[in-house]
Amino acid sequence: MDFSDIAVPLLRLPTAPFHEHHIVAAIRQMLGVWSDDSDAPLRTEQDEAGNLIIRYEGSLEGPWLCLTAHLDHPAMGYVEHLTPQDLLFERLGGVPVDFSRDAPVRVHSIDDRHPPLMGRVTAYLEDALFAGESRPAFRIQLQDSADQVAAGSFAVWDLPDVAIKKGQLRATACDDIAGVAVALTVLAKMIEESASARLSILLTRAEETGFGGMLDITQSDHLDRDAVYVNIECSSCLSGAPLGQGPVIRVGDKRWLFDPALTAALVQAAEGDESAERIPCQRRLMDGGTCEATVLSRAGVPTAAVALPLANYHNQGHKAVRREAINLNDAEHLVRLLTRLARGGAARLQDARVDRLGQDLERRHRIQSPRLRETAPSLPQTPGDQSR
């Protein structure tokens, strides 16, 4: 099973902060099939906030390697009816405003209480009132009566279906469902190989509204503080990482720098050796925004981050709302890199003996230190100088 086999069905499902139910149900069904078709040491749990935690426990000893991604994408959540067809929806995350007026939307519900309903945005309200609190919102007019729209309903852009064209995968919510699909593809590889890896996957909710799910788990007992974390994101190519030149190994984001030793270990894994070919990658800061790796890192756990370069970030096209796009080769290279990490185990990422940079610096020191001492200039001694 390859990346597109997993990604395309998931990308066809609607999702939003606090409304990730369709994606979660599809993943649970997928994992159930994988468990039934194999003897994989696989188990799944859900914490109180609804974050999904998947564990593949092979025979490898040492800390877990945990891949993280988020299940939501910017969208709009139902608030109230203004008229039978005119509804108010709160802005959930970085929904683009510039081209929103008259943009088509589809209204879904988390429990399928109504079929998708078609409508359009008629206005953006910067300071709508919700129970006395001022928050941004959209007015949406539906084509038909919306009697069944209620709490749990949410709106997403009505854009063309998922498509693969000219090596790009285009969909409404690549960020971060493509990241979720990368993690699940690595898991599928472990199952197919009956690997000895200890791999876990943490899929969080409500990242787009301010890291809701990740903040919750980092303050709970569900966070494995001995694990090594690698956060997977889709990040704007405008931060200097073009599509098609490989996935990004992130040095940091807009507000934080990630574990330098783990980052170096990822770079080293991508470079390969005599037994493993080089995997194309880019090394970038990616400072267009802040990601969940910052939350994990500040929680005190070893954290690195990777990203797929993303076009039309958060559906912001040049002149209209557009599908996001990633490069398929970038995604497949990222799967290869993370699969290589999983096979080697998290402990290897923290092993100083395989730190090529450290070894290179030590070698340079050994070569130059004697010469530095032999050629150190003699300075005239001044009164009070105690040097020898």
C-alpha positions as CSV (number, residue, x, y, z in Angstrom):
1,M,0.0,0.0,0.0
2,D,1.5,3.4,-1.0
3,F,0.8,6.9,0.0
4,S,-1.8,7.8,-2.5
5,D,-3.9,4.7,-1.6
6,I,-4.3,6.0,1.9
7,A,-4.3,9.7,1.2
8,V,-6.9,10.0,-1.5
9,P,-9.9,8.4,0.4
10,L,-9.1,10.5,3.5
11,L,-8.7,13.7,1.5
12,R,-12.3,13.2,0.1
13,L,-13.7,13.5,3.6
14,P,-14.7,16.8,5.2
15,T,-13.0,18.0,8.4
16,A,-12.7,21.0,10.6
17,P,-11.5,22.0,14.1
18,F,-13.7,20.2,16.6
19,H,-15.4,18.4,13.8
20,E,-12.9,15.7,12.8
21,H,-15.3,12.8,13.3
22,H,-15.4,11.6,9.6
23,I,-11.6,11.4,9.4
24,V,-11.4,9.6,12.7
25,A,-14.1,7.0,11.7
26,A,-12.3,6.3,8.4
27,I,-9.0,5.8,10.2
28,R,-10.5,3.5,12.8
29,Q,-12.1,1.4,10.0
30,M,-8.8,1.3,8.1
31,L,-6.9,0.1,11.2
32,G,-9.6,-2.5,11.9
33,V,-9.1,-4.0,8.4
34,W,-5.3,-4.0,8.9
35,S,-5.6,-5.7,12.2
36,D,-8.0,-8.4,10.8
37,D,-5.7,-9.0,7.8
38,S,-2.5,-9.5,9.8
39,D,-1.2,-10.5,13.2
40,A,0.3,-7.0,13.7
41,P,0.9,-5.9,17.3
42,L,-1.4,-3.0,16.8
43,R,-3.6,-1.1,19.3
44,T,-5.5,2.1,19.2
45,E,-6.8,4.4,22.0
46,Q,-8.4,7.8,22.3
47,D,-7.8,10.3,25.0
48,E,-10.4,12.5,26.7
49,A,-9.9,15.2,24.1
50,G,-10.5,12.9,21.2
51,N,-6.8,12.7,20.1
52,L,-6.1,9.4,18.4
53,I,-3.1,7.3,19.6
54,I,-2.0,4.3,17.5
55,R,0.8,1.9,18.6
56,Y,2.7,-0.7,16.7
57,E,4.8,-2.6,19.2
58,G,7.5,-4.7,17.7
59,S,10.3,-6.5,19.5
60,L,12.7,-3.6,19.3
61,E,13.8,-2.2,22.7
62,G,14.2,1.4,23.6
63,P,12.0,4.5,23.4
64,W,9.0,4.8,21.0
65,L,9.3,6.8,17.8
66,C,6.1,8.9,17.7
67,L,4.9,10.5,14.5
68,T,2.4,13.3,15.0
69,A,0.0,15.1,12.6
70,H,-3.3,16.9,13.0
71,L,-6.8,15.8,11.8
72,D,-8.3,19.2,11.1
73,H,-8.2,22.0,8.5
74,P,-9.5,25.6,8.6
75,A,-13.3,25.7,8.1
76,M,-16.5,27.2,9.6
77,G,-18.6,25.9,12.5
78,Y,-22.4,26.5,12.8
79,V,-23.6,29.0,15.4
80,E,-27.2,30.0,14.6
81,H,-29.9,30.5,12.0
82,L,-30.6,34.1,11.1
83,T,-33.4,33.1,8.7
84,P,-34.4,29.6,7.4
85,Q,-31.7,29.8,4.7
86,D,-29.3,32.4,6.1
87,L,-26.9,31.0,8.8
88,L,-24.1,32.3,10.9
89,F,-20.9,30.2,11.1
90,E,-17.8,31.0,13.3
91,R,-14.4,31.1,11.7
92,L,-12.4,28.1,12.8
93,G,-8.7,28.6,12.1
94,G,-7.0,30.5,9.2
95,V,-9.9,30.5,6.8
96,P,-9.0,32.9,4.0
97,V,-11.2,36.1,4.0
98,D,-10.0,38.0,0.9
99,F,-11.8,35.8,-1.7
100,S,-14.6,34.4,0.6
101,R,-17.5,36.5,-0.6
102,D,-19.7,34.5,-2.9
103,A,-17.3,31.5,-2.5
104,P,-19.3,28.2,-2.6
105,V,-19.4,26.0,0.5
106,R,-20.8,22.6,1.5
107,V,-22.4,22.2,5.0
108,H,-21.9,18.8,6.6
109,S,-22.7,17.4,10.0
110,I,-20.5,15.2,12.3
111,D,-23.3,12.6,12.7
112,D,-24.7,12.6,9.1
113,R,-28.0,14.0,10.4
114,H,-28.3,15.7,7.0
115,P,-26.8,15.3,3.6
116,P,-24.2,17.9,2.3
117,L,-26.0,21.2,1.7
118,M,-24.8,23.7,-0.9
119,G,-24.5,27.4,-0.2
120,R,-22.3,30.4,-0.5
121,V,-20.7,33.0,1.7
122,T,-22.5,36.3,1.7
123,A,-20.5,38.3,4.2
124,Y,-17.6,38.2,6.6
125,L,-18.1,39.7,10.0
126,E,-15.0,40.7,11.9
127,D,-16.7,41.2,15.2
128,A,-19.7,38.9,15.4
129,L,-21.1,38.3,18.9
130,F,-21.3,34.8,20.4
131,A,-22.9,34.9,23.8
132,G,-21.4,38.3,24.4
133,E,-18.0,37.4,23.0
134,S,-16.7,39.0,19.9
135,R,-15.4,36.5,17.3
136,P,-15.0,36.5,13.5
137,A,-17.8,34.8,11.5
138,F,-19.2,34.2,8.1
139,R,-22.8,34.5,6.9
140,I,-23.7,31.6,4.7
141,Q,-26.9,31.4,2.5
142,L,-28.0,27.9,1.6
143,Q,-29.8,27.0,-1.6
144,D,-32.5,25.0,0.2
145,S,-34.1,25.1,3.6
146,A,-31.6,24.3,6.4
147,D,-34.0,23.0,9.1
148,Q,-31.6,20.1,10.0
149,V,-28.5,22.2,10.4
150,A,-27.6,22.4,14.1
151,A,-24.8,22.1,16.6
152,G,-22.3,19.8,15.0
153,S,-22.8,21.1,11.5
154,F,-19.8,22.7,9.8
155,A,-19.0,24.3,6.4
156,V,-16.0,23.6,4.1
157,W,-15.2,25.1,0.7
158,D,-17.0,23.5,-2.2
159,L,-14.0,22.8,-4.4
160,P,-13.3,20.2,-7.1
161,D,-12.7,16.6,-6.0
162,V,-9.3,15.3,-5.1
163,A,-7.1,14.9,-8.2
164,I,-3.6,13.9,-9.2
165,K,-2.2,15.9,-12.0
166,K,1.3,16.6,-13.3
167,G,2.8,14.9,-10.2
168,Q,0.7,17.0,-7.8
169,L,-2.0,15.9,-5.4
170,R,-4.6,18.5,-5.2
171,A,-7.3,18.6,-2.5
172,T,-9.2,20.9,-0.2
173,A,-7.4,19.9,3.0
174,C,-3.8,18.6,2.3
175,D,-2.9,20.5,5.5
176,D,-2.8,18.2,7.4
177,I,-4.6,15.2,6.1
178,A,-1.7,14.5,3.8
179,G,0.5,14.5,6.9
180,V,-1.8,12.1,8.6
181,A,-1.6,9.9,5.5
182,V,2.2,9.9,5.5
183,A,2.2,8.6,9.1
184,L,-0.3,5.9,8.3
185,T,1.6,4.9,5.2
186,V,4.7,4.4,7.4
187,L,2.6,2.3,9.8
188,A,1.3,0.2,6.8
189,K,5.0,-0.4,5.8
190,M,5.8,-1.7,9.3
191,I,2.8,-4.0,9.2
192,E,3.7,-5.3,5.7
193,E,7.3,-6.0,6.8
194,S,6.3,-7.5,10.2
195,A,8.9,-5.0,11.4
196,S,10.5,-5.0,14.9
197,A,9.9,-1.3,15.2
198,R,8.2,0.4,18.1
199,L,6.2,3.0,16.3
200,S,3.4,5.2,17.6
201,I,1.3,7.8,15.9
202,L,-0.4,10.7,17.6
203,L,-3.2,12.4,15.6
204,T,-4.5,15.5,17.2
205,R,-7.6,17.6,17.0
206,A,-8.2,21.4,16.6
207,E,-4.6,22.3,15.7
208,E,-5.9,25.1,13.4
209,T,-7.6,27.0,16.3
210,G,-4.4,27.1,18.4
211,F,-3.0,23.6,19.0
212,G,-6.0,22.5,21.1
213,G,-5.5,18.8,21.0
214,M,-1.7,18.9,21.4
215,L,-1.9,21.4,24.3
216,D,-4.3,19.1,26.0
217,I,-2.3,15.9,25.7
218,T,1.0,17.6,26.7
219,Q,-0.7,18.5,30.0
220,S,-2.0,15.0,30.6
221,D,-0.7,11.5,31.5
222,H,-1.3,10.3,28.0
223,L,1.9,11.9,26.7
224,D,4.8,9.5,26.6
225,R,7.7,11.6,27.9
226,D,10.3,9.0,27.0
227,A,9.4,8.9,23.3
228,V,11.1,10.7,20.5
229,Y,8.7,12.8,18.5
230,V,8.7,13.8,14.8
231,N,5.9,16.2,13.8
232,I,4.6,16.1,10.3
233,E,3.1,19.2,8.7
234,C,2.2,20.7,5.4
235,S,3.8,24.1,5.2
236,S,3.6,26.9,2.7
237,C,6.1,26.8,-0.1
238,L,6.3,30.6,0.3
239,S,8.7,30.0,3.2
240,G,11.4,29.0,0.7
241,A,10.8,25.3,0.1
242,P,9.6,24.7,-3.5
243,L,7.4,21.7,-4.3
244,G,9.2,18.8,-6.0
245,Q,12.6,19.3,-4.4
246,G,11.9,16.9,-1.5
247,P,10.3,17.0,1.9
248,V,11.5,19.6,4.4
249,I,13.5,18.7,7.5
250,R,12.5,21.7,9.7
251,V,15.1,23.5,11.8
252,G,12.3,25.3,13.5
253,D,9.2,27.5,12.9
254,K,8.2,31.1,13.4
255,R,8.6,31.0,17.2
256,W,10.8,28.1,18.2
257,L,13.9,26.0,17.2
258,F,13.6,22.2,17.4
259,D,16.0,19.6,18.9
260,P,19.3,20.2,17.0
261,A,20.6,16.7,17.6
262,L,17.4,15.1,16.3
263,T,17.4,17.4,13.4
264,A,20.9,16.4,12.5
265,A,20.0,12.8,12.9
266,L,17.2,13.2,10.4
267,V,19.5,14.9,7.9
268,Q,22.0,12.1,8.4
269,A,19.3,9.5,7.8
270,A,18.3,11.2,4.6
271,E,21.9,11.3,3.4
272,G,22.1,7.5,3.6
273,D,25.2,5.4,3.6
274,E,26.8,2.4,1.8
275,S,23.6,0.3,2.4
276,A,21.0,3.0,1.9
277,E,20.6,5.5,-0.9
278,R,20.2,9.2,-0.4
279,I,16.6,10.5,0.0
280,P,16.0,14.0,-1.5
281,C,15.3,16.5,1.3
282,Q,15.4,20.2,2.0
283,R,16.6,21.7,5.3
284,R,14.7,24.9,6.1
285,L,13.4,27.0,9.0
286,M,9.9,27.3,7.6
287,D,9.0,30.4,9.6
288,G,5.6,31.2,8.0
289,G,3.8,30.0,11.1
290,T,4.0,28.0,14.3
291,C,3.5,24.2,14.4
292,E,2.8,21.5,17.0
293,A,6.5,20.6,17.3
294,T,6.8,23.9,19.2
295,V,4.2,22.7,21.7
296,L,5.9,19.3,22.1
297,S,9.4,20.8,22.4
298,R,8.3,23.3,25.1
299,A,6.7,20.4,27.0
300,G,10.2,19.1,27.4
301,V,10.2,16.0,25.1
302,P,12.8,15.5,22.3
303,T,11.1,16.8,19.1
304,A,12.1,17.1,15.5
305,A,9.8,18.2,12.6
306,V,9.3,17.5,8.9
307,A,7.0,19.1,6.4
308,L,5.6,18.7,2.9
309,P,5.9,21.9,0.8
310,L,2.4,23.2,0.2
311,A,0.9,25.4,-2.6
312,N,-2.2,27.5,-1.9
313,Y,-1.7,27.3,1.8
314,H,-5.1,27.3,3.6
315,N,-6.8,27.5,0.2
316,Q,-5.5,30.9,-0.6
317,G,-5.2,31.0,-4.4
318,H,-4.0,34.0,-6.4
319,K,-7.5,35.4,-7.1
320,A,-9.9,32.9,-5.5
321,V,-10.3,30.1,-3.0
322,R,-8.4,27.1,-4.4
323,R,-7.5,23.5,-3.5
324,E,-4.1,23.0,-1.8
325,A,-1.4,21.0,-3.6
326,I,1.6,18.9,-2.6
327,N,4.1,17.1,-4.8
328,L,3.6,13.3,-4.8
329,N,7.3,12.6,-5.0
330,D,7.8,14.8,-1.9
331,A,5.3,12.7,0.0
332,E,6.8,9.4,-1.1
333,H,10.3,10.5,-0.2
334,L,9.0,11.6,3.3
335,V,7.5,8.1,3.7
336,R,10.8,6.6,2.8
337,L,12.7,8.8,5.3
338,L,10.3,8.1,8.2
339,T,10.2,4.4,7.4
340,R,14.0,4.4,7.6
341,L,13.8,6.1,11.0
342,A,11.2,3.6,12.3
343,R,13.3,0.6,11.2
344,G,16.4,1.9,13.0
345,G,14.5,2.8,16.1
346,A,14.2,6.0,18.2
347,A,17.3,5.1,20.3
348,R,19.5,5.4,17.2
349,L,18.3,9.0,16.7
350,Q,19.7,9.9,20.1
351,D,23.0,7.8,19.8
352,A,26.0,10.1,19.8
353,R,28.1,7.4,18.2
354,V,26.2,7.9,14.9
355,D,26.5,11.7,15.1
356,R,28.5,12.4,11.9
357,L,28.7,16.1,12.6
358,G,30.1,15.5,16.1
359,Q,32.6,13.0,14.7
360,D,33.7,15.5,12.0
361,L,34.2,18.3,14.6
362,E,36.1,16.0,16.9
363,R,38.3,14.9,13.9
364,R,39.0,18.5,13.0
365,H,39.9,19.2,16.6
366,R,42.4,16.3,16.8
367,I,44.1,17.5,13.6
368,Q,44.4,21.1,14.5
369,S,44.9,21.2,18.3
370,P,48.6,20.2,18.3
371,R,49.4,22.7,15.6
372,L,47.5,25.5,17.4
373,R,49.6,24.9,20.5
374,E,52.9,24.7,18.5
375,T,52.2,27.9,16.7
376,A,50.6,29.9,19.5
377,P,52.2,33.4,19.5
378,S,54.2,34.5,22.5
379,L,53.0,37.7,24.0
380,P,55.3,40.0,26.1
381,Q,54.6,39.5,29.8
382,T,53.2,42.6,31.5
383,P,53.1,43.4,35.2
384,G,50.4,41.5,37.0
385,D,50.2,38.9,34.2
386,Q,50.1,35.5,35.9
387,S,50.0,33.4,32.7
388,R,52.7,30.8,32.1
